[in-house]
């Protein structure tokens, strides 16, 4: 990259992006374009770059520093190629949405091929060559130390093609989808296969999301990724095999496009209801399953959430944790209608999984249970029946009860083995079990959650309260 013609070509590739036009607005691409624009003022059409009197070398240093800052800020120093690669396969645009739904107009395909070829050339941009030329210009200006820094930085920043770095994503990015110094337009079919399986944009990067705000209630922008999702998998769970098998079977039916039920996971606190849902979603994320957590305060926005998800080709579990109502208010009524019987039905690519410690989901009061014999009014039980009707509208209720002592100890030992804190000697095992029983008597009672807390304490290496 040593002439005005080279600069013009790469800037033309940036300017010519159409379906992937959002990439032009990323700071990384904008900072490169700004530097190239400055360099176009000091280059000739048929010769090497040469510093003109009206161009300040400080401007070149400043533009170079801006480019390096965007590189480092985005991925702690990942290569330019790697970051253009990442931006390309994760861009959310009309074309990638069409790929997700498996239906694209031929015009979009043609534009996408052209854009991918442009992006391939951009990703293969000779950053070390640019650094060498800038270094030469600064040497002529008497800025030798800055010249050495720029040339060395350009070499280091291009020394790795790893795109995984510190990107905080919960799904794997495909390796080798687009090769360096290759025509990316010829890899369109591979990109299409990836997006059809994983989804476009952020839905292809993360397995868990939460609904953030009603400001953009009809836009996927209201879905925010969970940057540090619970990594729990099915292999990490012990006990409650029958309950888990129901949730897993229903989820597999859903993924296969068969009729599936909304699920209510009801039972004692700390028994692993939420963990089961998260583990199932983690297990099948590679098959296009995504978890969307909806907090209780956002239940009135559930119709908008369903509209957002219906427009996507992936499959979603809308997860409502610790669902309960203080009364049969408007949110109760609208939610009940969505589950079954309302004008608005849930899309085929969505099921609702909820957990609750209340069997009937609504707080019961004595006033809700009038004595019909005294009042002579059989309709006096309407309020109570209204409360019961919501739980009945879930297709399946999965019941989690507190474990027996033996079940609790089995769970604790299973977790202890996973964490590597449980030895194989009989005396050590008995000591572990005795302390597990002491722990549940001191704290929170018997449950899988208590077992986890006990093992965490053991893993920390600290003494026990009864030993202090």
Secondary structure, 3 states (H helix, E strand, C coil): CCCHHHHHHHHHHHHCCCCCHHHHHCHHHHHHHHHHHHHCCCCCCCCCCCCCCCCCHHHHHHHHHHHHHHHHHHHCCCCHHHHHHHHHHCCCCHHHHHHHHCCCCHHHHHHHHHHHHHHHHHHCCCHHHHHHHHHHHHHHCCCHHHHHHHHHHHHHHCCCCCCCCCCCCCCCCCCCCCCCCCCHHHHHHHHHHHHHHHCCHHHHCCCEEEECCCCCCCCHHHEEECCCCCCCCHHHCCCCHHHHHHHHHHHHHHHCCCCCCCEEEEECCCCCHHHHHHHHHHHCHHHCEEEEECCHHHHHHHHHHHHHHHCCCCEEEEEECCCCECCCCHHHHHHHHHHCCCCCCCCCCEEEEEEECCCCCECCCHHHCCCHHHHCCHHHHHHHHHHHHHHHCCCEEEEECCCCHHHHHHHHHHHHHHHCCCCCCHHHHHHHHHHHHHHHHHCCCCCHHHHHHHHHHHHCCCCCHHHC
